[in-house]
Amino acid sequence: MRALVLERIRELSLRDIDLPLAVGPGDLRIRIDTVGVCGSDVHYYTHGRIGPFIVNEPMVLGHEAAGTVVEVGSAVTGFRPGDRVCMEPGIPDLTSRASKLGLYNVDPSVVFWATPPVHGCLTPEVVHPAAFTFKLPDNVSFAEGAMVEPFAVGLQAAAKARIAPGDVAVVIGAGPIGIMAALAALAGGCSRAVIADLVDEKLAIAGRYPGITPVNIRREKLADAVARETGGWGADVVFEASGSPRAFEGIFALPRPGGCLVLVGMPVEPVAFDVVSAAAKEIRIETIFRYANVFDRALAMISSGKVDLKPLISHTFAFQDSIAAFERAAEGRPGDVKLQIKL
């Protein structure tokens, strides 16, 4: 089957590759319609690895997807051919201790699309468990369905923050995940969100949403902006979504006493951490890794109109132009938030 294959660092090809398409009793065969280009996909393309996950052999990219059911496994109920769906790309061992605790996202044996050595979904058809497949409501497009996966990351972060109605949030990083974390925080009860970045174009996109105040930290210290917005008290919750080591310099000046810091971005190397400043305010620190038990909630929030992700889709490429899509994503154009590929 034809697929977008990462052959090695900086080398992609559109070619035929053998992929498993046998439909088990609990599976669905799905014709892919739309796939989002994720930062992790791009990082594998440009660097060949993310932490311990190393691309040692050709791998099909892509894990943010929506499509149409074309075949249903013998034991599956609730789905039929023609259903429009999106797919949660991580398949855990449901008998594992982590899964039994409800933490299947940190199951050591989870199988996740486009994470070495597992192939992704940038190919016309995939087989996926029905248990991790979700029907798209009629008012949710395939493009929006392919945005559920990254929005689930933002929703996981908002859930970990334990937001109370009226909270003020700060988000460091106005990339796709940062903006989605801000939107999830607002939908989850925050009264407003300050979002910080170095790039005016990305901040302008975030600033179009009601309740989001953009701050360019080239021109203003984030701590000063947060103090101004909160009367000097500090933010109730801070989301670090940039992954930049520099973001940790003075980060504990941002939350209020007893506030929360949620670590979303993943620095490529260890960072310095000011334990005393965190302890002096009794800051609660949370971490996230992907998501668990929020995919259906993310989809419901999109369907209800609580969040509108359509403005974040910067450009859509045809499948035959997938390599160009990744080359553009690797450029990091200031005005791009989410690129998608339509099969």
Secondary structure, 3 states (H helix, E strand, C coil): CEEEEEEECCEEEEEECCCCCCCCCCEEEEEEEEEECCHHHHHHHHHCEECCEECCCCEECCCEEEEEEEEECCCCCCCCCCCEEEECCEECCCCCHHHHCCCHHHCCCCEECCCCCCCCCCCCEEEEEHHHEEECCCCCCHHHHCCHHHHHHHHHHHHHHCCCCCCEEEEECCCHHHHHHHHHHHHCCCCEEEEEECCHHHHHHHHCCCCEEEEECCCCCHHHHHHHHHCCCCEEEEEECCCCHHHHCCHHHCEEEEEEEEECCCCCCCCCCCHHHHHHCCCEEEECCCCCCCHHHHHHHHHHCCCCCHHHEEEEEEHHHHHHHHHHHHHCCCCCCEEEEEC
